[in-house]
């Protein structure tokens, strides 16, 4: 989406690592260095003036799993496949540039201004031509319905991320025609991230509509494209120009989204069956860099890889065991595996909120991010997990220290390699790890959302508004975990994140976010790994598409140059 809260699975290259057992010291290799990411705001989209592009043509892309739940704000819907589709057919009020600066999208929003600070009040002036496919105008009622679903704490709505919406006091019509007034109970610095994507009140106004009304269907849309077909048998979505679109005419007349596992997507690109594919791993880059009729585009995006630790059940409910797991994992070795042979840097991450090349970044990993196998073993000994003979698993109260590492069948080579390397590392500390593959279409709904795992390798993408992370690191509310799959948190993190999100002074807010990050590390929330490189293989002649930096793709400008493909 360009604004993913959660997305998926990492991929890559097999490497061999020599590991030592407990008592072998820290195990930190000599001569290591952290490679830098691409420059802040760098993008590679093959930018071209719209006037130089052909009118028409088809763009075929892939998604890693079939997006059955097409309400992005519903807990099962905030995935990469949904975001790709929803960006084409539903309103996004702001478009971000390569450095993540948001500006009103005039197709939907003529202006948006803070008109008062006590309380904070925002007035949105809507484009009067903006209409839903059912003929209704985009209006205040749509804003109000989205707020009621996401921000009122009604457990009947199974929401992915309430952050910001839960700080709103009221939503109603503004002082002028086609205006919406939103009043906040407490200040909210990232108010521009709200109401994107915007969904229609007519199809989300009740819990049943919100939770079930968008399964395998898009009942109402308001974008430059509309859904022509959703084929759950072939797992293919076809979108075409919406003849009722009031904005600039899209250059493409059709976009096809095909569900393909990573290896199949790569081969489909080489066969010229799809027009773009991820190239951010060594194996993929090697296979794609010289592919016929293509080029590699690179840029800098908010993109991180980590291993979630389930603190709500099993051995990892003990903070000390989570700390031992953190200390037993050589993050640098895993990052080297991800970086081997790539032309761009893959730096270790010491922050959960800011990327290494982003203003505000500070490394708080400290001891928790430092590989020290001997210390991991001492922590486990103190926690009562004792080794039963040389090389065997640890035992406490007659129970083996065994963790279940759940991976999706959509995980490609690097994700599997990293999980296997981590399995080997933890075995050196006496922690047994069982790697369990589960169907890609079930991974989020049946495993992550249900907390049905001990370890899971994840990737969060596009969180350029700092308050995007609240749903990941705040404590769950009742049965709603939002995106905090491991359910690890405490009152201090909640307080610091809320204070930061409510602080309009950017310098002060950054300091609060960094205080929260230090506490997230101390809690053993996860094993933060590295900043993932942004590389994509793109068909020659495809313009205004690729790696948009910290920004968004303008789908009305994506198209083929006169020398490019038109199929």
C-alpha positions in Angstrom: 0.0 0.0 0.0 2.4 2.1 0.5 0.9 2.2 3.9 1.0 -1.3 5.3 0.6 -1.9 9.0 1.6 -5.5 8.5 2.5 -7.5 5.6 4.3 -10.5 5.5 7.1 -12.6 5.0 10.8 -12.2 4.2 12.7 -14.1 1.6 16.3 -14.9 0.5 19.6 -16.7 0.4 21.0 -19.7 2.3 24.1 -19.1 4.4 26.2 -21.2 6.7 26.9 -20.0 10.2 29.2 -21.7 12.7 27.6 -21.5 16.2 29.0 -22.4 19.6 27.4 -23.7 22.7 26.8 -22.1 26.1 29.9 -20.9 27.7 31.6 -19.9 24.5 31.4 -16.1 25.1 29.6 -13.5 23.3 30.2 -15.0 19.8 30.4 -11.5 18.2 32.3 -11.9 14.9 35.3 -9.6 14.3 35.4 -6.9 11.7 31.7 -6.5 11.3 30.2 -3.3 9.9 26.7 -2.1 9.5 25.9 -1.1 5.9 23.9 2.1 5.3 20.5 2.2 3.7 19.6 4.3 0.7 19.4 8.0 1.2 16.4 9.3 3.1 13.5 9.9 0.6 15.3 8.2 -2.4 12.9 6.7 -4.9 12.9 4.8 -8.1 9.6 5.0 -10.0 10.7 5.7 -13.6 9.2 9.1 -13.4 7.8 10.4 -16.7 5.4 13.2 -17.7 1.9 11.8 -18.2 1.7 13.4 -21.6 4.4 11.1 -22.8 2.6 7.9 -21.9 0.2 5.8 -24.0 -3.4 6.0 -23.3 -4.4 2.4 -22.3 -2.7 -0.9 -21.7 -2.7 -3.4 -18.9 -0.5 -3.7 -15.8 -0.2 -7.1 -14.2 1.1 -7.4 -10.7 1.2 -10.1 -8.0 0.1 -10.4 -4.4 1.4 -13.1 -2.0 -2.0 -14.3 -0.7 -5.6 -14.0 -1.8 -7.1 -11.0 0.0 -10.5 -12.3 1.0 -11.3 -9.6 3.6 -11.3 -6.4 1.6 -12.0 -4.0 4.5 -8.5 -2.7 5.3 -9.6 -1.4 8.7 -10.9 -4.9 9.8 -8.3 -6.9 11.7 -8.0 -9.6 9.0 -7.8 -7.0 6.2 -4.7 -4.9 6.9 -2.5 -6.9 4.5 -0.4 -6.2 1.5 -2.8 -7.7 -1.0 -5.7 -5.7 0.4 -3.7 -2.5 0.3 -2.8 -2.9 -3.3 -6.4 -3.3 -4.3 -7.9 -0.7 -2.0 -5.5 2.0 -3.1 -7.0 1.7 -6.6 -10.7 1.8 -5.7 -11.2 3.8 -2.4 -10.4 7.3 -1.4 -7.1 8.3 0.2 -7.3 11.9 1.4 -3.6 12.6 1.4 -0.8 11.7 -1.0 2.7 11.5 0.6 5.8 12.6 -1.3 9.1 10.8 -1.4 10.0 12.0 2.1 6.7 11.1 3.5 5.2 14.7 3.6 1.4 14.4 3.2 -0.6 16.8 1.0 -4.3 16.8 0.3 -5.3 14.8 -2.8 -7.5 17.3 -4.7 -9.6 14.5 -6.2 -11.1 14.1 -2.8 -9.9 16.9 -0.6 -9.6 20.6 -1.5 -8.2 21.5 1.8 -7.7 20.4 5.4 -6.9 22.8 8.2 -6.6 22.9 11.9 -9.1 25.6 12.8 -8.8 25.4 16.6 -6.4 24.0 19.2 -8.5 24.0 22.4 -9.8 21.5 21.5 -8.0 20.6 18.4 -10.4 20.9 15.5 -9.9 20.0 11.9 -12.1 21.1 9.0 -11.9 19.1 5.8 -13.3 20.7 2.6 -14.3 17.9 0.2 -14.2 17.9 -3.5 -18.0 18.3 -4.4 -17.5 16.0 -7.4 -16.4 13.1 -5.3 -19.1 10.4 -5.3 -19.4 6.7 -4.3 -20.3 4.2 -6.9 -23.8 3.9 -5.4 -24.4 7.6 -6.4 -24.0 9.1 -2.9 -21.6 12.0 -2.4 -18.5 11.5 -0.3 -19.7 13.3 2.9 -19.4 13.8 6.6 -21.6 10.7 7.2 -18.7 8.5 5.9 -16.2 10.1 8.2 -18.6 9.7 11.2 -19.2 6.0 10.4 -15.5 5.3 10.2 -14.9 7.0 13.5 -17.7 5.1 15.2 -16.3 1.8 13.9 -12.7 2.4 14.7 -12.6 4.9 17.6 -15.6 4.2 19.9 -14.2 1.0 21.5 -17.2 -1.0 20.3 -15.9 -4.6 20.4 -18.4 -5.7 17.8 -16.2 -4.0 15.2 -13.0 -6.1 14.9 -10.6 -3.4 14.0 -7.0 -3.5 13.0 -5.9 -0.1 14.3 -7.9 2.4 16.4 -5.0 4.9 16.9 -6.1 8.5 16.4 -9.7 7.6 15.9 -9.9 6.9 19.6 -8.8 10.5 20.4 -11.8 12.0 18.5 -14.7 13.5 20.4 -17.0 14.2 17.5 -17.4 14.1 13.7 -20.0 16.1 11.9 -20.8 18.5 9.1 -18.6 21.6 8.9 -19.5 25.2 8.7 -19.7 25.3 4.9 -21.1 23.1 2.2 -19.1 19.9 1.5 -17.2 20.3 4.8 -16.5 17.9 7.6 -15.6 19.0 11.2 -13.6 16.7 13.4 -13.0 17.6 17.0 -10.4 15.8 19.1 -10.7 15.1 22.8 -6.9 15.3 23.1 -4.4 16.7 20.5 -3.4 14.3 17.8 -0.3 15.2 15.8 -0.7 12.7 12.9 -4.3 13.6 12.1 -3.5 13.4 8.4 -3.2 9.6 8.6 -6.8 9.2 9.5 -9.7 8.5 7.1 -7.3 6.9 4.6 -8.5 4.7 3.1 -12.0 6.1 3.6 -14.9 3.7 3.4 -18.6 4.4 2.7 -21.1 4.7 5.6 -23.6 2.8 3.4 -21.4 -0.4 3.6 -19.6 -0.1 6.9 -22.2 1.5 9.2 -23.0 -1.7 11.2 -20.8 -4.3 12.7 -22.1 -6.9 10.3 -21.3 -4.7 7.3 -17.9 -3.8 8.7 -16.8 -7.4 9.5 -18.6 -9.5 6.9 -19.7 -7.1 4.1 -16.3 -6.9 2.4 -15.4 -10.5 2.2 -14.6 -11.4 -1.4 -16.4 -8.3 -2.6 -16.1 -4.5 -2.9 -19.7 -3.4 -2.5 -19.0 0.4 -3.0 -16.0 2.2 -4.4 -14.9 5.7 -5.3 -11.5 5.5 -7.1 -10.0 5.9 -10.5 -10.5 2.2 -11.0 -13.4 -0.2 -10.1 -13.5 -3.9 -9.6 -14.5 -5.8 -12.7 -14.0 -9.2 -11.2 -12.8 -11.1 -8.1 -12.2 -14.7 -9.0 -11.5 -16.7 -5.8 -10.9 -19.9 -7.9 -8.0 -18.4 -9.9 -7.3 -15.9 -7.0 -7.2 -13.1 -9.5 -8.6 -9.6 -9.3 -9.2 -7.5 -12.4 -9.7 -3.7 -12.1 -10.7 -1.4 -14.9 -11.1 2.4 -15.3 -14.2 3.7 -13.6 -16.2 5.6 -16.2 -17.7 7.7 -13.5 -14.3 8.9 -12.1 -14.2 12.7 -11.9 -10.5 13.1 -11.7 -7.6 12.9 -14.2 -8.2 10.0 -16.5 -5.9 7.1 -15.6 -3.4 6.1 -18.3 -3.9 2.4 -17.8 -7.2 0.9 -18.7 -6.8 -2.3 -16.7 -4.8 -3.6 -13.7 -4.7 -7.3 -12.9 -3.6 -8.7 -9.5 -2.6 -12.3 -9.5 -2.0 -14.4 -6.3 1.4 -15.9 -6.6 3.9 -17.3 -4.1 7.3 -15.6 -4.2 9.1 -18.1 -6.4 6.1 -18.3 -8.8 6.0 -14.5 -9.0 9.7 -14.3 -9.9 9.3 -16.9 -12.6 6.2 -15.2 -13.9 8.1 -12.0 -14.2 10.9 -13.7 -16.1 8.3 -15.2 -18.4 6.8 -11.7 -19.0 3.5 -12.7 -17.4 3.6 -10.0 -14.7 5.2 -6.5 -14.9 6.9 -6.0 -11.6 8.3 -8.2 -8.8 10.2 -7.7 -5.5 14.0 -8.0 -5.9 15.0 -7.2 -2.3 16.8 -10.5 -1.6 20.1 -11.8 -2.9 18.6 -14.8 -4.6 15.9 -12.7 -6.3 18.3 -10.0 -7.2 20.7 -12.4 -8.9 17.9 -14.0 -10.9 16.4 -10.7 -11.9 19.2 -8.2 -12.4 19.8 -9.4 -16.0 16.2 -10.4 -16.8 15.1 -9.5 -20.4 13.1 -6.4 -20.9 13.4 -5.1 -17.3 15.3 -2.9 -14.9 15.9 -2.8 -11.2 14.5 0.2 -9.3 15.7 1.1 -5.8 14.7 3.5 -3.1 14.3 4.1 0.6 11.1 3.2 2.4 9.9 2.5 5.9 10.5 -1.3 5.9 11.6 -3.5 8.7 11.9 -7.2 9.6 11.5 -8.7 13.0 10.7 -11.9 14.9 7.6 -11.5 17.1 7.7 -13.2 20.5 4.4 -14.4 21.9 4.4 -13.1 25.5 0.8 -14.2 26.2 1.4 -17.9 26.5 4.0 -20.6 27.0 7.6 -20.0 28.1 7.8 -16.6 26.4 5.2 -15.2 28.9 8.3 -14.9 31.1 10.2 -11.7 30.3 13.4 -13.3 31.3 13.0 -16.1 28.7 12.3 -13.4 26.1 15.5 -11.7 27.1 17.4 -15.0 26.8 16.0 -15.5 23.3 17.1 -11.9 22.4 20.6 -12.5 23.7 20.9 -15.9 22.0 20.2 -14.6 18.5 23.1 -13.1 16.5 21.2 -10.3 14.7 24.3 -9.3 12.8 24.7 -12.7 11.3 21.1 -12.7 10.2 21.5 -9.3 8.6 24.6 -10.4 6.8 22.6 -13.3 5.3 20.0 -10.8 4.1 22.7 -8.4 2.7 25.0 -10.9 0.9 25.5 -9.9 -2.7 23.0 -7.0 -2.8 24.1 -3.6 -4.2 22.4 -1.7 -1.4 22.8 -1.7 2.4 20.9 -3.8 4.9 21.6 -2.1 8.3 20.7 -3.5 11.7 17.8 -1.7 13.3 18.1 -0.4 16.9 14.8 1.3 16.8 11.2 0.1 16.3 9.7 3.5 15.3 12.3 5.3 13.1 14.4 3.8 10.3 18.2 4.2 10.4 18.1 6.9 7.7 15.1 8.7 9.1 15.2 11.9 11.2 14.7 11.0 14.8 16.5 7.6 14.7 18.4 6.5 17.8 19.7 3.1 18.7 18.2 1.7 21.9 19.0 -1.9 21.4 21.7 -2.0 24.0 22.2 -5.3 25.7 18.9 -6.7 24.4 20.1 -6.4 20.8 23.6 -7.7 21.5 24.5 -11.4 20.9 25.8 -13.0 24.0 25.2 -16.7 24.2 26.8 -17.2 27.6 24.6 -14.5 29.1 21.5 -16.1 27.5 22.4 -19.4 29.2 22.9 -17.6 32.5 19.5 -16.0 32.2 17.8 -19.3 31.5 19.6 -20.9 34.4 18.3 -18.2 36.8 14.8 -18.6 35.4 14.9 -22.3 36.3 15.4 -23.8 32.9 18.1 -26.3 33.4 20.1 -28.2 30.8 19.7 -32.0 30.9 23.0 -33.2 29.6 25.3 -31.8 26.9 23.4 -30.4 24.0 20.0 -31.4 25.1 16.9 -29.1 25.6 16.4 -27.3 28.9 13.7 -28.5 31.2 11.7 -26.9 34.0 9.0 -28.6 36.1 9.2 -31.6 33.8 8.6 -29.5 30.7 11.0 -29.0 27.8 11.8 -25.5 26.6 10.4 -25.8 23.1 9.0 -23.0 20.9 6.7 -23.2 17.9 8.0 -21.0 15.0 5.0 -20.5 12.6 5.8 -19.5 9.0 3.5 -19.0 6.0 3.8 -21.1 2.9 4.2 -17.8 1.2 7.6 -17.4 2.9 10.4 -17.5 0.4 13.9 -18.8 0.6 15.3 -16.0 2.9 12.5 -16.2 5.4 13.0 -20.0 5.7 16.8 -19.6 5.9 16.5 -17.0 8.6 14.0 -19.1 10.6 16.4 -22.2 10.3 19.4 -20.1 11.4 17.5 -18.8 14.3 16.4 -22.3 15.2 20.1 -23.3 15.2 21.1 -20.3 17.3 18.5 -21.0 20.0 19.4 -24.7 20.1 22.9 -23.6 21.3 21.2 -22.1 24.3 19.1 -25.2 25.0 15.9 -23.9 23.4 14.3 -26.3 20.9 12.4 -24.7 18.0 9.8 -26.5 15.8 9.3 -24.7 12.5 5.7 -25.2 11.3 4.4 -24.1 7.9 0.8 -23.0 7.6 -1.3 -22.0 4.6 -0.7 -18.4 3.4 -4.4 -17.5 3.4 -4.7 -18.6 7.1 -1.5 -17.1 8.4 -2.9 -13.8 9.6 -6.5 -14.7 10.6 -5.8 -18.1 12.2 -2.3 -17.8 13.6 -1.2 -14.2 14.1 -4.5 -12.7 15.1 -5.2 -15.7 17.4 -1.8 -15.7 19.0 -1.4 -19.2 17.8 2.5 -19.2 17.7 5.5 -18.7 19.9 7.8 -17.1 17.2 6.8 -15.5 13.8 8.9 -13.6 11.3 7.2 -10.5 10.2 7.6 -7.4 8.1 6.0 -4.0 8.8 6.0 -1.5 5.9 5.1 2.1 5.2 4.7 3.4 8.8 5.9 6.9 8.0 3.5 8.5 10.6 5.1 7.7 13.9 1.7 7.0 15.6 1.2 4.2 13.1 3.1 2.0 15.5 0.6 2.4 18.4 -1.4 -0.6 17.2 1.8 -2.7 17.3 3.2 -1.9 20.7 0.3 -0.9 22.9 -1.2 -3.5 25.1 -4.3 -5.4 23.7 -7.7 -4.3 24.8 -9.8 -7.3 25.8 -9.7 -9.8 23.0 -8.5 -7.2 20.5 -4.7 -7.4 20.0 -4.7 -5.1 16.9 -1.2 -5.6 15.4 0.5 -6.5 18.7 0.5 -10.2 17.8 2.8 -11.2 20.7 0.6 -9.2 23.1 3.7 -7.8 24.9 3.4 -4.4 26.5 3.1 -2.4 29.6 1.6 0.9 31.0 4.9 2.8 30.5 4.9 2.1 26.7 1.2 3.0 26.5 1.7 6.2 28.3 4.8 7.3 26.3 3.3 6.4 23.0 0.0 8.3 23.8 1.9 11.3 25.0 4.0 11.3 21.8 1.0 11.0 19.6 -0.7 13.9 21.4 2.4 16.2 21.3 2.3 18.7 18.5 5.9 19.8 19.1 7.8 17.5 16.8 11.1 17.6 18.7 9.3 16.7 22.0 7.2 14.0 20.3 10.4 12.4 18.8 12.0 12.3 22.3 8.9 10.6 23.7 8.8 8.0 20.9 12.4 7.2 21.6 11.8 6.8 25.3 9.0 4.4 24.3 11.4 2.5 22.0 13.9 2.0 24.8 11.1 0.5 27.0 10.0 -1.7 24.1 13.5 -3.2 23.9 13.5 -3.7 27.7 10.3 -5.6 27.6 11.6 -8.1 25.1 8.7 -7.3 22.7 10.5 -8.9 19.7 13.8 -9.5 18.0 14.2 -6.5 15.8 16.4 -7.4 12.9 17.2 -5.0 10.0 15.9 -2.4 7.7 14.9 -4.2 4.5 16.2 -2.9 1.2 13.7 -1.6 -1.3 14.4 -3.1 -4.7 12.0 -4.0 -7.5 12.4 -5.5 -10.9 10.1 -3.6 -13.3 9.2 -4.1 -16.9 11.0 -1.7 -19.3 8.7 1.2 -20.3 6.6 1.1 -17.1 6.5 4.7 -15.8 5.7 6.2 -12.5 5.7 2.9 -10.7 8.3 1.1 -8.5 9.8 2.2 -5.2 8.2 5.5 -4.2 10.5 6.2 -1.2 8.3 7.2 1.8 5.6 8.3 -0.6 2.6 6.9 -2.4 2.0 5.8 -6.0 -0.3 8.0 -8.0 -2.2 5.4 -9.9 -3.7 7.9 -12.4 -0.1 8.5 -13.6 1.1 4.9 -13.9 1.3 3.8 -17.5 3.5 2.7 -20.4 5.8 4.8 -22.4 5.4 4.8 -26.1 8.3 2.3 -26.3 6.9 0.1 -23.5 4.5 -2.8 -23.3 0.7 -2.4 -23.8 -0.7 -5.8 -23.2 
